């Protein structure tokens, strides 16, 4: 027969195995994450998912360590609370670090911005611009071949093609100079 203490103990044990240690470490590692504001729902989903995944991974690693390193082995039963004690200790340390780093304060600490090395700023945007200019160049070259009999159209297309090539060259040179400095 299931008792109230047994159900409560099972719920507490499940939370300790599957959520609490990961949540504590998530708050310690990412104290600036908040679930308020426009991106709050997405951030909540990220926190919950990361908490579950981290807790399960930590439970596996700690359990394996206990199986491998414990002198008498590890009996995963209610009479041997070693796994729960270790996970509770990790949770307490994680919560303490999160408190020190401001993970539970009303206003989040400022997020650290990664240092950007030369050539890294806007690399994707530059790539997309160069690809667009390459497509424009090929389109204009094709139009120029088709308009071979019309001198006015050839002159207009040649000016456009020179402008596209000039812009593409200046973007490439600018990035090369940024790398060189």
LUMLUM-313388 format. One line per 8 residues: number of its first residue (from 0); for each residue x, y, z of N, C-alpha, C, CB. Coordinates in nm, 3 decimals. Atoms other than C-alpha are relative to their C-alpha. Glycine has a CB too. Layout:
BEGIN
NUM) X,Y,Z,X,Y,Z,X,Y,Z,X,Y,Z  ... .
//
This chain:
BEGIN
0) 0.084,-0.118,0.000,0.000,0.000,0.000,0.088,0.124,0.000,-0.095,0.000,0.121  -0.078,-0.122,0.013,0.134,0.341,-0.097,-0.044,0.100,0.106,-0.015,0.061,-0.142  0.030,-0.100,-0.103,0.157,0.597,0.180,0.030,0.139,-0.052,0.080,-0.027,0.128  -0.026,-0.138,0.039,0.165,0.972,0.163,0.149,0.030,0.005,-0.076,0.097,0.091  -0.144,-0.021,-0.010,0.526,0.969,0.278,0.071,-0.060,-0.119,0.054,-0.059,0.131  -0.062,0.065,0.115,0.614,0.727,-0.002,-0.018,0.081,-0.128,-0.058,-0.138,-0.019  0.027,-0.082,0.118,0.451,0.948,-0.268,0.083,0.128,0.005,-0.151,0.033,-0.012  -0.080,-0.122,-0.016,0.615,1.263,-0.133,0.148,-0.026,-0.019,-0.024,0.062,0.138 .
8) -0.141,0.036,0.015,0.949,1.090,-0.111,0.033,-0.028,-0.147,0.033,-0.123,0.087  -0.021,0.029,0.142,0.914,0.967,-0.470,0.002,0.128,-0.083,-0.109,-0.095,-0.053  0.002,-0.127,0.073,0.823,1.316,-0.597,0.126,0.081,0.026,-0.124,0.083,0.039  -0.122,-0.073,-0.035,1.112,1.476,-0.408,0.122,-0.065,-0.064,0.016,0.006,0.152  -0.112,0.072,0.062,1.352,1.207,-0.530,0.004,0.020,-0.151,-0.010,-0.148,0.031  0.006,-0.023,0.145,1.233,1.247,-0.889,0.046,0.139,-0.037,-0.140,-0.022,-0.052  -0.044,-0.138,0.027,1.279,1.624,-0.875,0.150,0.012,0.019,-0.073,0.100,0.091  -0.144,-0.007,-0.026,1.625,1.575,-0.726,0.080,-0.071,-0.108,0.032,-0.062,0.136 .
16) -0.071,0.073,0.106,1.723,1.324,-0.994,-0.012,0.068,-0.136,-0.052,-0.141,-0.009  0.028,-0.042,0.136,1.566,1.492,-1.296,-0.008,0.151,-0.024,-0.124,-0.060,-0.043  0.017,-0.142,0.026,1.545,1.868,-1.241,0.089,0.092,0.084,-0.142,0.036,0.022  -0.060,-0.099,-0.090,1.694,2.045,-0.938,0.149,0.024,-0.025,-0.020,-0.043,0.143  -0.143,-0.029,0.023,2.071,1.993,-0.997,0.025,0.074,-0.132,0.079,-0.129,0.001  -0.017,-0.068,0.128,2.041,2.097,-1.361,-0.048,0.144,0.004,-0.075,-0.075,-0.108  0.050,-0.137,-0.014,1.834,2.402,-1.271,0.101,0.085,0.076,-0.136,0.002,0.071  -0.099,-0.075,-0.078,2.089,2.507,-1.009,0.123,0.033,-0.085,0.043,-0.081,0.125 .
24) -0.116,-0.027,0.085,2.376,2.471,-1.256,-0.034,0.096,-0.114,0.055,-0.131,-0.057  0.041,-0.092,0.106,2.181,2.648,-1.531,-0.003,0.144,0.052,-0.139,-0.039,-0.055  0.005,-0.135,-0.059,2.116,2.947,-1.302,0.141,0.049,0.036,-0.090,0.001,0.125  -0.137,-0.039,-0.033,2.483,2.943,-1.194,0.077,0.038,-0.126,0.072,-0.114,0.075  -0.074,-0.027,0.124,2.613,2.936,-1.552,-0.058,0.116,-0.079,0.002,-0.124,-0.086  0.067,-0.104,0.077,2.357,3.174,-1.703,-0.086,0.087,0.092,-0.087,-0.062,-0.112  0.080,-0.079,-0.095,2.253,3.418,-1.427,-0.081,0.110,-0.066,0.091,0.062,0.104  0.071,-0.110,0.067,2.135,3.677,-1.682,-0.129,-0.047,-0.068,0.090,0.065,-0.103 .
32) 0.120,0.051,0.065,1.861,3.449,-1.824,-0.122,0.027,0.088,0.013,-0.150,-0.029  0.126,-0.028,-0.070,1.513,3.569,-1.724,-0.116,-0.045,-0.086,-0.012,0.151,0.033  0.117,0.047,0.075,1.167,3.448,-1.821,-0.103,0.110,-0.016,-0.062,-0.120,0.069  0.090,-0.114,0.021,1.011,3.795,-1.830,0.033,0.065,-0.133,0.013,0.103,0.117  -0.026,-0.077,0.121,0.976,4.012,-2.135,-0.047,-0.072,-0.125,0.147,0.031,-0.012  0.050,0.053,0.127,0.915,3.944,-2.502,0.049,-0.142,-0.031,0.041,0.091,-0.112  -0.052,0.134,0.029,1.138,3.633,-2.525,-0.011,-0.092,0.119,0.144,0.008,-0.045  0.009,0.075,-0.125,1.031,3.496,-2.186,-0.042,-0.145,-0.017,-0.094,0.067,0.090 .
40) 0.048,0.138,0.019,0.846,3.187,-2.309,0.110,-0.087,-0.059,-0.124,-0.002,-0.090  -0.110,0.075,0.060,1.136,3.079,-2.527,0.110,-0.026,0.101,0.057,0.076,-0.120  -0.105,0.014,-0.101,1.383,3.141,-2.245,-0.041,-0.102,0.106,0.031,0.136,0.065  0.049,0.098,-0.098,1.165,2.941,-2.002,0.016,-0.141,-0.055,-0.149,0.027,0.035  -0.016,0.131,0.063,1.163,2.650,-2.246,0.147,-0.041,-0.002,-0.057,0.002,-0.142  -0.143,0.030,0.000,1.541,2.673,-2.277,0.049,-0.040,0.138,0.080,0.121,-0.050  -0.043,0.029,-0.137,1.590,2.678,-1.899,-0.050,-0.137,0.044,-0.050,0.109,0.097  0.056,0.128,-0.041,1.357,2.383,-1.838,0.067,-0.115,-0.074,-0.152,-0.003,-0.024 .
48) -0.065,0.105,0.079,1.507,2.177,-2.121,0.143,-0.023,0.046,-0.003,0.035,-0.148  -0.138,0.012,-0.045,1.863,2.249,-2.015,0.008,-0.059,0.140,0.070,0.136,-0.004  0.003,0.055,-0.136,1.773,2.169,-1.654,-0.022,-0.150,-0.002,-0.110,0.068,0.084  0.025,0.144,0.009,1.630,1.829,-1.743,0.120,-0.074,-0.058,-0.125,-0.027,-0.085  -0.112,0.068,0.066,1.914,1.736,-1.977,0.123,-0.004,0.090,0.034,0.068,-0.133  -0.116,-0.006,-0.088,2.184,1.850,-1.736,-0.018,-0.090,0.121,0.026,0.143,0.046  0.026,0.085,-0.117,2.021,1.675,-1.439,0.013,-0.148,-0.035,-0.139,0.028,0.057  -0.007,0.141,0.040,1.983,1.346,-1.625,0.145,-0.039,-0.028,-0.088,-0.027,-0.124 .
56) -0.141,0.027,0.026,2.340,1.365,-1.751,0.082,-0.008,0.128,0.058,0.106,-0.091  -0.073,0.000,-0.126,2.469,1.448,-1.405,-0.033,-0.125,0.081,-0.032,0.126,0.080  0.040,0.120,-0.071,2.270,1.162,-1.253,0.072,-0.123,-0.057,-0.152,-0.019,-0.007  -0.069,0.112,0.064,2.422,0.921,-1.504,0.148,0.001,0.037,-0.017,0.006,-0.154  -0.144,-0.009,-0.030,2.777,1.046,-1.445,0.026,-0.032,0.146,0.054,0.140,-0.035  -0.019,0.027,-0.142,2.745,1.045,-1.066,-0.029,-0.147,0.031,-0.090,0.092,0.086  0.032,0.141,-0.021,2.577,0.701,-1.069,0.110,-0.091,-0.052,-0.131,-0.035,-0.068  -0.109,0.080,0.055,2.849,0.561,-1.293,0.124,0.011,0.088,0.033,0.043,-0.143 .
64) -0.115,-0.018,-0.090,3.116,0.713,-1.070,-0.017,-0.078,0.128,0.019,0.147,0.033  0.024,0.078,-0.122,2.954,0.553,-0.766,0.015,-0.149,-0.026,-0.139,0.031,0.055  -0.014,0.142,0.033,2.935,0.216,-0.939,0.146,-0.039,-0.016,-0.076,-0.033,-0.127  -0.138,0.031,0.033,3.294,0.234,-1.049,0.096,0.027,0.117,0.042,0.079,-0.121  -0.097,-0.044,-0.099,3.462,0.411,-0.757,-0.033,-0.039,0.144,0.013,0.147,-0.007  0.037,0.033,-0.138,3.266,0.310,-0.446,0.062,-0.134,0.039,-0.155,-0.003,0.017  -0.068,0.125,-0.038,3.455,0.042,-0.248,-0.094,-0.119,0.010,0.070,0.019,0.133  0.092,0.112,-0.013,3.150,-0.170,-0.177,-0.101,-0.007,-0.111,-0.072,0.007,0.131 .
72) 0.099,-0.006,0.107,2.968,-0.092,-0.498,-0.109,0.098,0.037,-0.060,-0.139,-0.027  0.110,-0.095,-0.023,2.650,0.107,-0.522,-0.131,-0.073,-0.021,0.010,0.124,-0.095  0.132,0.060,0.010,2.307,-0.030,-0.448,-0.103,0.110,-0.017,-0.032,-0.086,0.124  0.096,-0.106,0.027,2.048,0.196,-0.606,-0.133,-0.036,0.065,-0.017,0.023,-0.151  0.123,0.027,-0.072,1.780,0.162,-0.343,-0.026,0.111,0.100,0.007,-0.135,0.071  0.035,-0.105,-0.095,1.601,0.374,-0.088,0.086,-0.006,0.125,-0.147,-0.010,0.039  -0.082,0.012,-0.120,1.827,0.242,0.184,0.140,0.058,-0.020,0.010,-0.145,0.042  -0.132,-0.057,0.028,2.138,0.386,0.013,-0.017,0.137,-0.065,0.083,-0.095,-0.093 .
80) 0.028,-0.134,0.054,2.091,0.765,-0.026,0.125,0.072,-0.052,-0.065,0.085,0.106  -0.125,-0.062,0.044,2.442,0.827,-0.161,-0.021,0.087,-0.124,0.106,-0.106,-0.028  0.023,-0.075,0.124,2.329,0.935,-0.508,-0.077,0.129,0.028,-0.076,-0.086,-0.102  0.079,-0.118,-0.032,2.068,1.170,-0.367,0.081,0.102,0.079,-0.124,-0.040,0.079  -0.084,-0.092,-0.079,2.320,1.317,-0.120,0.096,0.077,-0.090,0.080,-0.078,0.107  -0.094,-0.067,0.090,2.572,1.391,-0.394,-0.074,0.101,-0.088,0.075,-0.104,-0.088  0.076,-0.091,0.085,2.307,1.544,-0.622,-0.053,0.119,0.080,-0.115,-0.073,-0.067  0.043,-0.111,-0.085,2.172,1.750,-0.331,0.117,0.095,0.027,-0.058,-0.053,0.134 .
88) -0.118,-0.084,-0.020,2.527,1.874,-0.263,0.032,0.084,-0.123,0.120,-0.087,0.036  -0.022,-0.073,0.125,2.571,1.969,-0.628,-0.104,0.110,-0.014,-0.004,-0.095,-0.122  0.108,-0.100,0.009,2.235,2.149,-0.614,0.027,0.118,0.093,-0.134,-0.063,0.034  -0.028,-0.106,-0.096,2.332,2.344,-0.302,0.115,0.088,-0.049,0.033,-0.059,0.139  -0.113,-0.078,0.053,2.666,2.448,-0.454,-0.044,0.083,-0.121,0.118,-0.094,-0.039  0.049,-0.073,0.117,2.494,2.546,-0.780,-0.087,0.118,0.038,-0.078,-0.093,-0.091  0.087,-0.109,-0.045,2.233,2.755,-0.600,0.083,0.109,0.068,-0.108,-0.053,0.097  -0.087,-0.099,-0.066,2.504,2.923,-0.389,0.075,0.083,-0.104,0.100,-0.070,0.094 .
96) -0.071,-0.073,0.106,2.703,3.014,-0.701,-0.097,0.091,-0.075,0.068,-0.099,-0.099  0.100,-0.082,0.070,2.385,3.138,-0.872,-0.038,0.122,0.083,-0.126,-0.084,-0.031  0.030,-0.114,-0.087,2.305,3.358,-0.570,0.113,0.103,-0.004,-0.022,-0.047,0.145  -0.115,-0.091,0.003,2.657,3.505,-0.572,0.006,0.073,-0.134,0.132,-0.077,0.025  -0.007,-0.060,0.134,2.640,3.569,-0.949,-0.124,0.080,-0.036,0.021,-0.107,-0.103  0.119,-0.079,0.025,2.295,3.731,-0.923,-0.106,-0.071,-0.081,0.037,0.125,-0.070  0.096,0.077,0.078,2.094,3.452,-1.082,-0.143,0.010,0.049,0.040,-0.142,-0.002  0.135,-0.008,-0.055,1.797,3.504,-0.850,-0.038,0.142,0.038,-0.011,-0.090,0.121 .
104) 0.033,-0.139,-0.033,1.808,3.884,-0.815,-0.110,0.052,-0.093,0.125,0.089,-0.010  0.110,-0.054,0.080,1.522,4.097,-0.946,0.051,0.054,-0.134,-0.072,0.111,0.078  -0.057,-0.050,0.125,1.742,4.271,-1.203,0.116,-0.090,-0.040,0.048,0.149,0.014  -0.105,0.093,0.042,1.965,4.042,-1.408,0.135,0.071,-0.012,-0.037,-0.065,-0.133  -0.131,-0.058,0.024,2.338,4.097,-1.420,0.019,0.021,-0.150,0.113,-0.089,0.058  -0.020,-0.021,0.144,2.464,4.232,-1.752,0.062,-0.123,-0.064,0.089,0.124,-0.025  -0.055,0.113,0.074,2.532,3.964,-2.007,0.136,0.039,-0.056,-0.096,-0.044,-0.114  -0.133,-0.027,0.053,2.895,3.940,-2.106,-0.004,-0.017,-0.151,0.106,-0.094,0.063 .
112) -0.006,0.010,0.146,2.952,4.011,-2.472,0.134,-0.061,-0.039,-0.020,0.140,-0.067  -0.126,0.063,0.039,3.210,3.791,-2.637,0.087,0.098,-0.078,-0.027,-0.125,-0.084  -0.094,-0.085,0.075,3.520,3.961,-2.769,0.001,-0.046,-0.145,0.143,-0.005,0.062  0.004,0.030,0.142,3.511,3.981,-3.144,0.138,0.027,-0.059,-0.109,0.084,-0.073  -0.130,-0.014,0.062,3.835,3.920,-3.327,-0.012,0.063,-0.136,0.068,-0.134,-0.011  0.004,-0.061,0.132,3.934,4.079,-3.653,-0.059,-0.097,-0.103,0.141,0.043,-0.043  0.060,0.080,0.105,3.725,3.955,-3.942,-0.122,-0.079,0.042,0.100,-0.091,-0.055  0.114,0.079,-0.046,3.455,3.797,-3.726,-0.129,0.081,0.000,0.026,-0.054,0.139 .
120) 0.120,-0.082,-0.008,3.214,4.090,-3.704,-0.070,0.003,-0.135,0.036,0.143,0.045  0.081,-0.006,0.121,2.942,4.053,-3.964,0.046,-0.093,-0.110,-0.001,0.137,-0.050  -0.052,0.089,0.103,3.104,3.760,-4.143,-0.114,-0.060,-0.083,0.083,-0.113,0.064  0.112,0.059,0.072,2.770,3.605,-4.234,-0.064,0.103,-0.093,-0.103,-0.056,0.097  0.060,-0.104,0.083,2.631,3.934,-4.360,0.089,0.032,-0.119,-0.026,0.127,0.083  -0.094,-0.025,0.109,2.945,3.995,-4.566,-0.009,-0.112,-0.104,0.145,0.011,0.053  0.012,0.114,0.092,2.917,3.647,-4.715,-0.126,0.013,-0.085,-0.001,-0.134,0.078  0.125,-0.015,0.074,2.554,3.708,-4.810,0.009,0.114,-0.099,-0.116,0.024,0.096 .
128) -0.015,-0.112,0.093,2.643,4.045,-4.965,0.085,-0.040,-0.119,0.063,0.122,0.072  -0.087,0.042,0.109,2.927,3.895,-5.169,-0.072,-0.099,-0.092,0.128,-0.063,0.056  0.078,0.093,0.083,2.698,3.613,-5.287,-0.101,0.074,-0.086,-0.072,-0.103,0.089  0.098,-0.079,0.076,2.431,3.864,-5.390,0.069,0.075,-0.113,-0.074,0.100,0.093  -0.073,-0.073,0.105,2.689,4.072,-5.578,0.049,-0.094,-0.109,0.119,0.075,0.061  -0.041,0.099,0.100,2.819,3.757,-5.750,-0.115,-0.037,-0.092,0.054,-0.125,0.068  0.118,0.031,0.083,2.467,3.670,-5.866,-0.032,0.117,-0.093,-0.122,-0.031,0.089  0.026,-0.118,0.083,2.416,4.029,-5.988,0.100,0.008,-0.115,0.005,0.129,0.085 .
136) -0.105,-0.005,0.103,2.748,4.011,-6.175,-0.029,-0.102,-0.111,0.138,-0.027,0.063  0.032,0.102,0.102,2.652,3.685,-6.349,-0.123,0.038,-0.081,-0.021,-0.136,0.066  0.122,-0.043,0.070,2.306,3.822,-6.435,0.032,0.110,-0.100,-0.106,0.048,0.101  -0.035,-0.110,0.089,2.455,4.139,-6.583,0.088,-0.047,-0.116,0.072,0.111,0.079  -0.083,0.053,0.108,2.717,3.945,-6.781,-0.087,-0.072,-0.104,0.107,-0.097,0.056  0.092,0.068,0.091,2.440,3.731,-6.928,-0.082,0.101,-0.081,-0.094,-0.095,0.077  0.077,-0.103,0.069,2.229,4.038,-7.011,0.087,0.074,-0.100,-0.061,0.099,0.101  -0.093,-0.068,0.090,2.536,4.199,-7.168,0.023,-0.084,-0.126,0.134,0.027,0.071 .
144) -0.017,0.087,0.117,2.588,3.898,-7.397,-0.124,0.003,-0.090,0.030,-0.145,0.044  0.124,0.000,0.078,2.222,3.908,-7.502,-0.025,0.135,-0.069,-0.118,-0.034,0.090  0.025,-0.134,0.056,2.227,4.285,-7.571,0.114,0.045,-0.089,-0.021,0.101,0.112  -0.118,-0.034,0.079,2.528,4.274,-7.801,-0.032,0.093,-0.117,0.064,-0.127,-0.052  0.034,-0.083,0.115,2.344,4.449,-8.088,-0.050,0.139,0.037,-0.103,-0.070,-0.082  0.056,-0.127,-0.041,2.210,4.745,-7.886,0.107,0.078,0.080,-0.129,-0.021,0.086  -0.111,-0.069,-0.067,2.491,4.995,-7.801,-0.042,0.076,0.126,0.064,0.097,-0.096  0.045,-0.073,-0.120,2.283,5.198,-7.553,-0.018,-0.096,0.118,-0.133,0.075,-0.029 .
152) 0.021,0.101,-0.105,2.184,4.887,-7.358,0.133,-0.057,0.047,-0.091,-0.115,-0.051  -0.133,0.050,-0.037,2.544,4.760,-7.367,0.070,0.099,0.091,0.086,-0.027,-0.126  -0.065,-0.102,-0.082,2.669,5.091,-7.223,-0.061,0.003,0.141,-0.012,0.140,-0.066  0.066,-0.002,-0.131,2.409,5.088,-6.943,0.038,-0.124,0.082,-0.152,0.007,-0.016  -0.034,0.124,-0.070,2.477,4.723,-6.854,0.147,-0.002,0.041,-0.032,-0.120,-0.087  -0.142,-0.005,-0.034,2.853,4.782,-6.863,0.022,0.087,0.123,0.083,0.053,-0.119  -0.012,-0.086,-0.120,2.818,5.070,-6.613,-0.047,-0.073,0.125,-0.080,0.131,-0.018  0.053,0.075,-0.116,2.603,4.854,-6.382,0.097,-0.111,0.041,-0.138,-0.061,-0.033 .
160) -0.093,0.109,-0.028,2.849,4.564,-6.413,0.127,0.053,0.066,0.035,-0.077,-0.129  -0.119,-0.060,-0.062,3.145,4.791,-6.333,-0.028,0.042,0.144,0.047,0.120,-0.082  0.036,-0.040,-0.137,2.962,4.925,-6.026,-0.009,-0.121,0.093,-0.134,0.076,-0.001  0.011,0.121,-0.081,2.883,4.574,-5.900,0.139,-0.058,0.028,-0.088,-0.106,-0.071  -0.136,0.052,-0.020,3.242,4.458,-5.955,0.080,0.088,0.095,0.074,-0.011,-0.135  -0.069,-0.093,-0.089,3.375,4.770,-5.784,-0.044,-0.020,0.145,-0.025,0.145,-0.044  0.051,0.020,-0.136,3.150,4.717,-5.480,0.051,-0.133,0.057,-0.154,0.003,0.001  -0.047,0.132,-0.045,3.246,4.348,-5.460,0.149,0.005,0.035,-0.026,-0.106,-0.108 .
168) -0.144,-0.012,-0.025,3.617,4.431,-5.482,0.027,0.081,0.127,0.070,0.065,-0.120  -0.023,-0.083,-0.119,3.594,4.704,-5.217,-0.038,-0.075,0.128,-0.079,0.132,-0.009  0.037,0.080,-0.117,3.412,4.470,-4.975,0.108,-0.104,0.032,-0.135,-0.070,-0.024  -0.106,0.101,-0.021,3.675,4.199,-5.025,0.127,0.064,0.052,0.029,-0.075,-0.131  -0.121,-0.068,-0.046,3.963,4.444,-4.986,-0.014,0.050,0.144,0.033,0.118,-0.092  0.024,-0.047,-0.136,3.807,4.594,-4.673,0.017,-0.112,0.101,-0.139,0.060,0.013  -0.013,0.114,-0.091,3.786,4.250,-4.513,0.145,-0.046,0.008,-0.089,-0.117,-0.045  -0.141,0.038,0.001,4.143,4.167,-4.618,0.084,0.097,0.084,0.054,-0.005,-0.143 .
176) -0.072,-0.098,-0.080,4.270,4.492,-4.465,-0.030,-0.017,0.148,-0.036,0.143,-0.044  0.038,0.024,-0.139,4.079,4.414,-4.146,0.079,-0.119,0.056,-0.152,-0.025,0.012  -0.080,0.115,-0.044,4.255,4.076,-4.125,0.146,0.037,0.015,-0.015,-0.115,-0.099  -0.143,-0.035,-0.002,4.595,4.232,-4.198,0.035,0.087,0.121,0.038,0.074,-0.129  -0.033,-0.090,-0.113,4.568,4.486,-3.915,-0.007,-0.071,0.133,-0.094,0.120,0.001 .
//
